[in-house]
Amino acid sequence: MRLYKIILITITILLIESIHAQQEPNYMLYRYTMNVLNPAYAGADGSDNLTTNYRNQWVNIEGSPETQSFFYSRTMNDKIGLGLSLVSDKVFVESQTSFNIDFSYKLQISREANLFLGLKAGGSTYNIDKGDLNNYGLQDDPVIGNIDSGFRPNFGAGAYLMHYKYFVSLSVPRILSSKRIDESEGRITQATQEAHIYLSGGYNFTISDNTEFRPSTMIRYVGGSPISVDLTGAFRFNDKFEVGVAYRTDEAFGGLLMVNALDWLDVGYAYEGSTRNEISNNSNGTHELFLRFYFKKQD
């Protein structure tokens, strides 16, 4: 009986995710994982660093999304930045691993503001675990055989406006569409993975000599689906410690913590809960872990 309930819940969640077009992973710590979303961010902060992020969504619900991200950013000179990203994403019976190279070019538009323009190139591999379909009580559908599970090329572009007080980011990290599977009433069908548009911005308000209030937002759009908006408010103390809360319009809320543990290491954690009863009653929330290692930091 419990297994049957889990299967029904999983199918319901997948249908909800299909409606909201969550084809790309979300990040509660989007302000610190900008490398994945916007190629223009490569080298924008003036540091050489390696970042890893692990996101386990809806813990205890079978087949829920799980994302591991790694990205390296390097400043080549005063104008050019390069980045490498590797993202492994698994949900239901699907798994996808993407690899991309980012290039950014800096344009100084004022004494205190720079505009970075970026390009992303790479691709992904895609796999469907057909044998795992039986675990969900779903039949193997012939349409799966028509889906290309080989290498899928990708191109992306973005712009990032950076000021010591604010930032604005606009990007389309995946321009080329590709085929993926979907599920409806126990039947596997074919769907198109559409391009996502990300618009983000934030401002740093000085409260005192050692305290800042840092509100920010992330807006996601994909054709034919509702716009998803993240609203985040965080306080940063002594340029070392940050704590905040967040709300997402597609029924999610959470909190985040960032610590500059050492001169060469940042550590972060975010928790995300859902206001959907079918999720909150059967999961222990979503957990996101973040580590950033600095090889060279901006003065």
C-alpha positions as CSV (number, residue, x, y, z in Angstrom):
1,M,0.0,0.0,0.0
2,R,2.8,2.4,0.9
3,L,4.6,1.6,-2.4
4,Y,1.4,2.3,-4.4
5,K,1.0,5.7,-2.5
6,I,4.6,6.6,-3.4
7,I,4.1,5.8,-7.0
8,L,0.9,8.0,-7.2
9,I,2.7,10.8,-5.4
10,T,5.7,10.6,-7.8
11,I,3.5,10.7,-10.8
12,T,1.6,13.7,-9.5
13,I,4.8,15.5,-8.8
14,L,6.1,14.8,-12.3
15,L,2.9,16.1,-13.8
16,I,3.1,19.3,-11.7
17,E,6.7,19.7,-12.8
18,S,5.7,19.2,-16.4
19,I,3.1,22.0,-16.1
20,H,5.6,24.3,-14.6
21,A,8.3,23.3,-17.1
22,Q,11.0,22.6,-14.5
23,Q,13.2,21.1,-17.2
24,E,16.3,22.8,-15.9
25,P,17.4,22.7,-12.2
26,N,16.6,25.5,-9.9
27,Y,19.1,26.8,-7.4
28,M,18.1,28.5,-4.1
29,L,21.7,29.8,-4.0
30,Y,21.4,31.3,-7.5
31,R,23.4,34.4,-6.6
32,Y,26.4,32.1,-6.1
33,T,25.8,29.6,-8.9
34,M,25.5,32.2,-11.6
35,N,28.3,30.4,-13.6
36,V,25.8,27.7,-14.6
37,L,23.1,30.1,-15.7
38,N,25.1,33.0,-17.3
39,P,28.4,32.6,-19.3
40,A,29.1,36.3,-18.9
41,Y,29.8,35.7,-15.2
42,A,33.0,33.8,-16.0
43,G,35.7,35.8,-14.3
44,A,33.4,38.7,-13.5
45,D,34.3,38.7,-9.8
46,G,38.0,38.9,-10.6
47,S,38.8,35.6,-8.9
48,D,40.0,32.2,-10.0
49,N,37.8,29.6,-8.2
50,L,36.3,26.1,-8.3
51,T,32.7,25.7,-7.1
52,T,30.6,22.7,-6.4
53,N,26.9,22.6,-5.6
54,Y,24.8,19.6,-4.6
55,R,21.0,19.9,-4.6
56,N,18.7,17.0,-3.4
57,Q,15.1,18.0,-4.1
58,W,12.2,16.6,-2.1
59,V,14.2,14.2,0.0
60,N,12.4,10.8,0.7
61,I,10.3,11.0,-2.5
62,E,11.3,8.3,-4.9
63,G,12.5,9.6,-8.3
64,S,12.8,13.2,-7.1
65,P,15.4,15.5,-8.8
66,E,19.0,15.4,-7.8
67,T,21.6,17.8,-9.3
68,Q,25.4,17.9,-8.9
69,S,27.2,21.0,-10.4
70,F,30.9,21.8,-10.7
71,F,32.2,24.9,-12.3
72,Y,35.6,26.6,-12.6
73,S,36.1,30.3,-13.4
74,R,39.3,32.0,-14.3
75,T,40.3,35.6,-15.3
76,M,42.7,35.4,-18.2
77,N,43.4,39.2,-18.2
78,D,41.7,42.5,-17.5
79,K,39.1,41.9,-20.3
80,I,38.6,38.1,-20.8
81,G,37.3,35.4,-18.5
82,L,36.9,31.7,-19.1
83,G,34.7,29.1,-17.3
84,L,34.1,25.4,-17.4
85,S,30.9,23.8,-16.0
86,L,29.8,20.2,-15.5
87,V,26.2,19.5,-14.4
88,S,24.7,16.1,-13.7
89,D,21.0,16.1,-13.3
90,K,18.8,13.1,-12.5
91,V,15.0,12.9,-12.2
92,F,12.6,10.0,-12.4
93,V,14.2,7.6,-15.0
94,E,16.0,10.4,-16.8
95,S,19.6,11.4,-16.3
96,Q,21.5,14.2,-18.2
97,T,25.1,15.3,-17.9
98,S,26.1,18.6,-19.5
99,F,29.5,20.1,-20.2
100,N,30.1,23.7,-21.3
101,I,32.8,26.2,-21.9
102,D,32.1,29.8,-21.1
103,F,33.8,32.9,-22.6
104,S,33.2,36.5,-21.2
105,Y,34.4,39.9,-22.4
106,K,34.4,43.0,-20.1
107,L,33.3,46.4,-21.2
108,Q,33.9,49.2,-18.7
109,I,30.9,51.5,-19.0
110,S,31.6,53.8,-16.0
111,R,34.1,54.3,-13.3
112,E,32.4,51.8,-11.0
113,A,30.3,49.6,-13.4
114,N,31.3,46.9,-15.9
115,L,29.3,45.1,-18.5
116,F,30.3,41.5,-19.2
117,L,29.1,39.8,-22.4
118,G,29.3,36.0,-22.6
119,L,29.0,33.0,-24.8
120,K,28.5,29.3,-23.9
121,A,29.3,26.3,-26.0
122,G,29.2,22.6,-25.2
123,G,26.6,19.8,-25.0
124,S,25.1,17.1,-23.0
125,T,24.5,13.3,-22.9
126,Y,21.1,12.0,-22.1
127,N,20.0,8.6,-20.8
128,I,16.7,6.9,-19.9
129,D,16.7,3.9,-17.6
130,K,14.0,1.9,-19.3
131,G,14.4,-1.0,-16.7
132,D,13.5,1.4,-13.9
133,L,10.1,2.1,-15.4
134,N,8.6,-1.0,-13.9
135,N,9.5,0.2,-10.4
136,Y,7.0,3.1,-11.0
137,G,4.3,0.9,-12.4
138,L,4.6,2.4,-15.9
139,Q,4.7,0.6,-19.2
140,D,7.6,0.8,-21.6
141,D,6.5,2.9,-24.5
142,P,7.9,2.5,-28.0
143,V,8.3,6.3,-28.3
144,I,11.3,6.1,-26.0
145,G,13.2,4.3,-28.9
146,N,12.7,7.5,-31.0
147,I,14.5,9.8,-28.5
148,D,18.1,10.5,-29.3
149,S,20.1,9.6,-26.2
150,G,23.5,10.6,-27.7
151,F,25.5,13.8,-27.5
152,R,23.4,17.0,-27.8
153,P,25.2,20.2,-28.8
154,N,24.3,23.4,-27.0
155,F,24.9,27.1,-27.3
156,G,24.1,29.9,-24.9
157,A,24.6,33.6,-24.4
158,G,24.3,36.2,-21.6
159,A,25.0,39.7,-20.3
160,Y,26.0,40.6,-16.8
161,L,26.1,44.2,-15.5
162,M,28.2,44.5,-12.3
163,H,28.6,47.4,-9.9
164,Y,29.9,47.2,-6.3
165,K,26.4,48.1,-5.2
166,Y,24.2,46.1,-7.6
167,F,24.1,43.5,-10.4
168,V,21.8,42.7,-13.3
169,S,22.0,39.4,-15.2
170,L,20.2,38.3,-18.4
171,S,20.9,34.9,-20.0
172,V,19.7,32.0,-22.2
173,P,22.1,29.2,-21.2
174,R,20.4,26.7,-23.6
175,I,19.4,28.0,-27.0
176,L,19.1,24.7,-28.9
177,S,16.0,22.7,-28.1
178,S,16.1,18.9,-27.6
179,K,13.7,16.0,-27.1
180,R,13.0,14.5,-23.7
181,I,10.4,12.2,-22.2
182,D,7.3,13.1,-20.3
183,E,4.6,11.1,-18.4
184,S,0.9,11.4,-18.5
185,E,-1.7,8.9,-17.1
186,G,0.9,6.1,-16.9
187,R,2.0,6.5,-20.5
188,I,5.5,7.7,-21.6
189,T,5.3,10.5,-24.2
190,Q,7.8,12.7,-26.0
191,A,8.2,16.4,-25.3
192,T,10.6,19.2,-26.3
193,Q,13.1,20.7,-23.9
194,E,12.7,24.4,-24.5
195,A,15.1,27.3,-24.0
196,H,14.9,29.0,-20.6
197,I,15.4,32.7,-20.1
198,Y,16.8,34.0,-16.8
199,L,16.7,37.5,-15.5
200,S,18.2,38.3,-12.2
201,G,19.2,41.4,-10.2
202,G,20.2,42.5,-6.7
203,Y,21.2,45.5,-4.6
204,N,23.5,45.8,-1.6
205,F,22.1,48.3,1.0
206,T,24.6,49.5,3.6
207,I,23.1,49.3,7.0
208,S,26.2,50.0,9.1
209,D,30.0,49.7,8.7
210,N,29.7,45.9,9.1
211,T,26.2,45.1,7.9
212,E,24.5,44.9,4.5
213,F,21.0,44.1,3.4
214,R,21.1,42.2,0.1
215,P,17.8,41.7,-1.6
216,S,17.8,39.9,-5.0
217,T,15.4,38.2,-7.4
218,M,15.6,35.5,-10.1
219,I,13.0,35.4,-12.9
220,R,12.7,32.2,-15.0
221,Y,10.7,32.0,-18.2
222,V,10.1,29.2,-20.7
223,G,7.5,29.4,-23.5
224,G,4.0,28.1,-22.8
225,S,4.5,28.0,-19.0
226,P,4.0,30.4,-16.0
227,I,6.9,32.6,-15.0
228,S,8.7,31.5,-11.9
229,V,10.1,34.2,-9.6
230,D,12.5,33.9,-6.7
231,L,12.5,36.7,-4.1
232,T,15.4,36.6,-1.6
233,G,16.4,38.9,1.3
234,A,19.7,38.3,3.1
235,F,21.9,40.1,5.6
236,R,25.6,40.0,5.3
237,F,27.8,40.7,8.4
238,N,31.5,41.7,8.4
239,D,31.8,40.5,4.8
240,K,32.1,37.0,6.2
241,F,28.6,35.7,7.2
242,E,25.3,35.8,5.3
243,V,21.9,34.6,6.3
244,G,18.6,35.0,4.5
245,V,15.1,33.8,3.5
246,A,13.6,33.2,0.1
247,Y,10.2,32.6,-1.6
248,R,9.5,31.1,-5.0
249,T,6.2,31.9,-6.7
250,D,5.6,28.3,-7.7
251,E,4.9,27.4,-4.1
252,A,8.3,27.1,-2.4
253,F,10.0,28.9,0.5
254,G,13.4,28.5,2.2
255,G,16.4,29.9,4.0
256,L,20.1,30.2,3.2
257,L,23.4,30.5,5.0
258,M,26.8,31.5,3.5
259,V,30.0,31.6,5.5
260,N,33.5,32.7,4.3
261,A,35.1,30.0,6.5
262,L,38.7,30.7,5.3
263,D,40.3,33.2,2.9
264,W,40.2,30.5,0.3
265,L,36.9,28.8,1.1
266,D,33.2,29.7,1.1
267,V,30.6,27.3,2.5
268,G,26.9,27.5,1.9
269,Y,23.7,25.7,2.8
270,A,20.1,26.3,1.7
271,Y,16.8,24.6,2.8
272,E,13.7,24.7,0.7
273,G,10.2,23.6,1.6
274,S,7.0,23.4,-0.4
275,T,3.5,24.7,0.3
276,R,2.1,21.8,-1.9
277,N,0.6,19.3,0.5
278,E,1.4,16.3,-1.8
279,I,5.0,17.2,-1.5
280,S,5.4,18.6,2.0
281,N,3.5,15.7,3.6
282,N,5.8,13.1,2.0
283,S,9.3,14.7,1.9
284,N,11.9,16.2,4.2
285,G,12.3,19.3,2.0
286,T,15.0,20.2,-0.4
287,H,18.7,20.6,0.7
288,E,21.4,22.4,-1.2
289,L,25.1,22.4,-0.3
290,F,27.7,24.8,-1.7
291,L,31.5,24.9,-1.6
292,R,33.8,27.5,-3.3
293,F,37.6,27.2,-3.4
294,Y,39.5,30.3,-4.3
295,F,42.9,30.1,-6.0
296,K,43.1,33.9,-6.5
297,K,40.8,36.4,-5.0
298,Q,40.1,40.0,-6.1
299,D,41.8,42.6,-3.9
